[in-house]
Amino acid sequence: MAENNRCAGIVGGGIGGLTAAIALRAAGWEVTVYEQAAEFTEVDAGVMLTANVLAGLDLIGVGEPIRAEAMADHIGGLRNRRGRELVLGRVRDVLGGDDLVVVHRADLIAVLVGALPSECLRPGSRVIRVDASGDIETAEGTVQFDLVVAADGIHSLTRRHVWPELRGVRHTGITGWRWIVDAPPPDWVGLVFGHRAEFGILPMTGNRIYAFAGTHTGIDGLDHFKNWPHPVPDMVAAADPQRVLENELLDIRVPKSLARGRVALIGDAAHGMHPTLGQGAGMTIEDAVTLAAYAPDLAAYSRARRRRVALISWLSGHATLVSEPKSRFVDAVRDAIACLVPNRLAIPAGKLGTKLLITGWRPPPIPTEPPWPVNAHDQGSQR
Ligand SMILES: Cc1cc2nc3c(=O)[nH]c(=O)nc-3n(C[C@H](O)[C@H](O)[C@H](O)COP(=O)(O)OP(=O)(O)OC[C@H]3O[C@@H](n4cnc5c(N)ncnc54)[C@H](O)[C@@H]3O)c2cc1C
């Protein structure tokens, strides 16, 4: 298969695998995406994408249909459990800056699949073994690739096979619920912070609302939120039990290197993180386009990504301490600080901080003529 050192096998056809496939093709690679599910799709929930992510999608030519889902000028922000406004303004400004999109996950996957020729895609193909020399094994047999992209999510088989010394997922003790409400957004949208719990309401296009909630264990189901401030009870009442997704939130430790031999880790396989900052898919998309910029120099890919994903992963884990504090004291300190700073200062300061840390990232250019010939086999990076 590998006549020209440009054949990439991608394990997993979620947001990461499909984005990597488009980006690697732009850099001149032949790609094969193995997806265990019978079709390429995603769960019935939204995903928030910020300017850094949209820049990555623009680079590979799929930004436009996703930007069509941009959030309009809704009013909202951050409230506490008692309904006190902590930050109030245009919710886009409060949450992530001007470029903010909340897209249905299945719509995002459909756009990515639409940018790939069907001959690249192998739905219904579960990968059963991967090794650092580039072998991917399925029930159909084994194929050797010049590059293997591990995009198989937080329970990644590839990570287990190629990084056997790493520990598996960590349990956070937080239960998350997500659902879509088919109704126009309420008069206030944003995040409500409680004691050991938080609730989010994000407007989507097409008269839909993306609602989500998280609680530490020991709190019973969505009934916990029935007495929270308006409009939370309305969102709970509108939740169709058939459409509510419930998971325990998990995370994993970011390895010292995101590459070994011919294998590169991307997305949740590399850095599954708390969703508090809404950057898991974002980092995944950043990884995918960066990989295409550096491959086959996987050591360079890892250097370009590791520090950033470790930082965002750490921040996501610790942001939960502010949004769902276990201590009422932290709760009170957070509220006091938020109320002391007027919105006209808090919002621009928050935007600037978010830009410096997260949304200001821009993708490296993807070379259309990669630095061939490179011996990918010798280039593989070490831990
Ligand atoms: C509650 C919650 C809310 C979130 N909200 C946001 C948000 O607002 N914004 C944001 O940026 N991120 C968010 N995230 C994070 C985001 O969903 C993930 O980071 C992102 O989906 C990771 O994509 P991925 O492609 O790496 O992995 P996955 O989406 O897990 O995809 C992995 C794919 O690999 C396939 N696969 C697995 N094993 C095999 C195998 N052996 N063979 C073949 N195929 C295989 C799977 O079927 C799957 O399709 C949230 C996460 C959660 C849990």
The ligand as an SDF file (V2000), in Angstrom:
LIG
                    3D

 53 58  0  0  0  0  0  0  0  0999 V2000
  -20.7450   16.1760   28.0780 C   0  0  0  0  0  0  0  0  0  0  0  0
  -19.7260   16.6080   27.0580 C   0  0  0  0  0  0  0  0  0  0  0  0
  -19.8340   17.8710   26.4660 C   0  0  0  0  0  0  0  0  0  0  0  0
  -18.8570   18.3250   25.5580 C   0  0  0  0  0  0  0  0  0  0  0  0
  -18.9690   19.5600   24.9920 N   0  0  0  0  0  0  0  0  0  0  0  0
  -17.9900   20.0300   24.1770 C   0  0  0  0  0  0  0  0  0  0  0  0
  -18.0630   21.3200   23.5940 C   0  0  0  0  0  0  0  0  0  0  0  0
  -19.0330   22.0680   23.7770 O   0  0  0  0  0  0  0  0  0  0  0  0
  -17.0300   21.7500   22.7990 N   0  0  0  0  0  0  0  0  0  0  0  0
  -15.9550   20.9510   22.5520 C   0  0  0  0  0  0  0  0  0  0  0  0
  -15.0230   21.3940   21.8620 O   0  0  0  0  0  0  0  0  0  0  0  0
  -15.8820   19.6870   23.0490 N   0  0  0  0  0  0  0  0  0  0  0  0
  -16.8680   19.2140   23.8580 C   0  0  0  0  0  0  0  0  0  0  0  0
  -16.7960   17.9470   24.3640 N   0  0  0  0  0  0  0  0  0  0  0  0
  -15.6470   17.0920   24.0120 C   0  0  0  0  0  0  0  0  0  0  0  0
  -15.7820   16.4530   22.6380 C   0  0  0  0  0  0  0  0  0  0  0  0
  -17.0230   15.7960   22.5210 O   0  0  0  0  0  0  0  0  0  0  0  0
  -14.6620   15.4410   22.4100 C   0  0  0  0  0  0  0  0  0  0  0  0
  -13.4350   15.9950   22.8070 O   0  0  0  0  0  0  0  0  0  0  0  0
  -14.5750   15.0390   20.9370 C   0  0  0  0  0  0  0  0  0  0  0  0
  -15.7880   14.4920   20.4970 O   0  0  0  0  0  0  0  0  0  0  0  0
  -13.4390   14.0360   20.7320 C   0  0  0  0  0  0  0  0  0  0  0  0
  -13.4480   13.5950   19.4130 O   0  0  0  0  0  0  0  0  0  0  0  0
  -12.5920   12.3180   18.9870 P   0  0  0  0  0  0  0  0  0  0  0  0
  -12.7860   12.2060   17.5200 O   0  0  0  0  0  0  0  0  0  0  0  0
  -11.2420   12.4220   19.5430 O   0  0  0  0  0  0  0  0  0  0  0  0
  -13.2410   11.0850   19.7550 O   0  0  0  0  0  0  0  0  0  0  0  0
  -14.6840   10.4370   19.6260 P   0  0  0  0  0  0  0  0  0  0  0  0
  -15.7230   11.4650   19.3550 O   0  0  0  0  0  0  0  0  0  0  0  0
  -14.8610    9.5890   20.8490 O   0  0  0  0  0  0  0  0  0  0  0  0
  -14.5920    9.5200   18.3360 O   0  0  0  0  0  0  0  0  0  0  0  0
  -13.9010    8.3050   18.3600 C   0  0  0  0  0  0  0  0  0  0  0  0
  -14.4160    7.4530   17.2170 C   0  0  0  0  0  0  0  0  0  0  0  0
  -13.6050    6.2760   17.1260 O   0  0  0  0  0  0  0  0  0  0  0  0
  -14.4260    5.1600   16.9340 C   0  0  0  0  0  0  0  0  0  0  0  0
  -13.6840    3.9900   17.4460 N   0  0  0  0  0  0  0  0  0  0  0  0
  -13.3210    3.7420   18.7330 C   0  0  0  0  0  0  0  0  0  0  0  0
  -12.6210    2.5780   18.8100 N   0  0  0  0  0  0  0  0  0  0  0  0
  -12.5410    2.1010   17.5460 C   0  0  0  0  0  0  0  0  0  0  0  0
  -11.9380    0.9300   16.9830 C   0  0  0  0  0  0  0  0  0  0  0  0
  -11.2990    0.0280   17.7350 N   0  0  0  0  0  0  0  0  0  0  0  0
  -12.0330    0.7420   15.6450 N   0  0  0  0  0  0  0  0  0  0  0  0
  -12.6810    1.6510   14.8510 C   0  0  0  0  0  0  0  0  0  0  0  0
  -13.2840    2.7580   15.3460 N   0  0  0  0  0  0  0  0  0  0  0  0
  -13.2120    2.9910   16.6720 C   0  0  0  0  0  0  0  0  0  0  0  0
  -15.6900    5.4860   17.7280 C   0  0  0  0  0  0  0  0  0  0  0  0
  -16.7970    4.7110   17.3000 O   0  0  0  0  0  0  0  0  0  0  0  0
  -15.8560    6.9640   17.4420 C   0  0  0  0  0  0  0  0  0  0  0  0
  -16.6010    7.2150   16.2710 O   0  0  0  0  0  0  0  0  0  0  0  0
  -17.7580   17.4770   25.2430 C   0  0  0  0  0  0  0  0  0  0  0  0
  -17.6790   16.1910   25.8080 C   0  0  0  0  0  0  0  0  0  0  0  0
  -18.6450   15.7580   26.7110 C   0  0  0  0  0  0  0  0  0  0  0  0
  -18.5130   14.3790   27.3270 C   0  0  0  0  0  0  0  0  0  0  0  0
  1  2  1  0
  2  3  1  0
  2 52  2  0
  3  4  2  0
  4  5  1  0
  4 50  1  0
  5  6  2  0
  6  7  1  0
  6 13  1  0
  7  8  2  0
  7  9  1  0
  9 10  1  0
 10 11  2  0
 10 12  1  0
 12 13  2  0
 13 14  1  0
 14 15  1  0
 14 50  1  0
 15 16  1  0
 16 17  1  0
 16 18  1  0
 18 19  1  0
 18 20  1  0
 20 21  1  0
 20 22  1  0
 22 23  1  0
 23 24  1  0
 24 25  2  0
 24 26  1  0
 24 27  1  0
 27 28  1  0
 28 29  2  0
 28 30  1  0
 28 31  1  0
 31 32  1  0
 32 33  1  0
 33 34  1  0
 33 48  1  0
 34 35  1  0
 35 36  1  0
 35 46  1  0
 36 37  1  0
 36 45  1  0
 37 38  2  0
 38 39  1  0
 39 40  1  0
 39 45  2  0
 40 41  1  0
 40 42  2  0
 42 43  1  0
 43 44  2  0
 44 45  1  0
 46 47  1  0
 46 48  1  0
 48 49  1  0
 50 51  2  0
 51 52  1  0
 52 53  1  0
M  END
$$$$
